[in-house]
Amino acid sequence: MKKMLFMFLCFFLFACYPSGNIGIVKIEGVIWDYEDKVKEINYFIEKNPDIKALILYINSPGGGASASYQIFSAIRKFREKTGKKVYAYISSIGASGGYYVACSADKIIADPNSLTGSIGVRASFLHYYKLLQKIGVYEKTLKSGKYKDIGSPFREMSKEEEKIIQNFIQDVYEQFVEIVSESRNLPVDKVKEIADGRIFSGKKAEELGFVDTTGSFEDFKDILKKELNLKKIRFLKAPVPKKGFLRRMLELKNNLLSPEIKVEYRFP
């Protein structure tokens, strides 16, 4: 009886404990919220040191510049603390912020038909002051300096303000270019020749040096087996609680409708 109980307990613990030899973090959809992804990455640093490598499975057009950077930084932290390799696989799309995140990896593999590139930055604003004027609604702002409400949806943006925003975008863009240059070992000037927002296929990205190689996901797994000396691959997802549907919908609504300036690495 004790033996059966012991065997049952062992089976229960084995079934409940996450197992796998390669960690996987999926970057899918528009990148707005980074917190869950950073928690997943930290799980592999703190609670599962036995994995052989970490995989970034990317199917994203990008998103917020800050959110993309936070995930990028978490991956770099994983590499520094564990000394283990990170591989990025670009599926259907890995553009702009999606590609930015991929640059955190040691090696990037892409589907040859995937959409990638779109290296650049954009900022968007909502202006609805003319609509409000038509229905007799006016807004008054008291401010400490003339640029304090820059980007306000309640008034037209001045040429001076457009120049300030453009300079800010250029600063963020230069940071993006530096990340690509450093991670891909390419001269900054060569990156800038392509980093004008254009898109290209995974195959073209390989020719340009923006990814290491191309292939299907099965080809990708063969690469992992060869480089990590594995006979079988068992992917492991971090058991991190996800945000509820309602909270995610509220955050999406805030991101889409907020009057704040949105600075994005995103296609289109």
C-alpha positions, 0 to 999 in steps of 0.5 A: 500500500505504501509503495503504491502511494509512493508511486502515485505521489511520484507520478502526480509530482511529475505530471504537475511539474513543468518539464521540457528541455527548451524554454519557449516564449511566444511574442504574438500580436501587437506588442502593447503589454510587456509585463507577462512576457517579462515574467515568462522570461524571468521564470526561466532565469529563476525557477527553471535553470535546466533548459538547454536554450530559450526560443522566441517564437515571433508572429508580431507586427511590433507595437509600443517602442517601450514595450518592445525594449522591455522584452528585448532587455529581459532577453538580454538579461537572460543571456547574461545571467544564464549563459545560455543561447536564445534563438528567435524564429520569425513565423508569418510576421516579425516586423518593426518591434517584432524584429527589434525583439528578435535582435535580442537573440543569438541567432534569428531564423525566419520563414522565407516567406515571412514579412519582416523589416519595417525598421523605423519609428512612428508617432500618432495623435488623435485630433478631435478639436474641430468635431468638438467645436461643431457641437459647442464644446471647448477645452481650456488648459492652463500650463507652466510652459508653452509645450506642456500640452504638446500633442493635445487632441484639443488644438492644432499642433504648431510647426515648432511642436512638430519639429520637437516630436520629429526630433524625438522620433529621430532619437528613438529611431537612432537607438533602434538602428544601433540595436540592429547594428550591434546585434547583427554585426552590421555597419550603422550606415548599411543598416540605415540604407534599409531602415526606412520603414520598408518591408521585405521577405525572410529570404531577402532579410537573409541576403541582407544579413538581417537574419541568419538563415531561413526555413520552416519551423521543422527546419528550425527544430533540426537546427536546434537538435544539431546545435544543442546536441539533442535527440528530441525537443520538448518545448516548455512554456512558463507557467505564468498566470495570464491577465484576464480577458476583461483586463486585456480588453480594457488595456487594449481600449486604453491603448487605442483611444488614449489621447497620449502620444503613441511612439511605436515600432509597428507595421503598418 
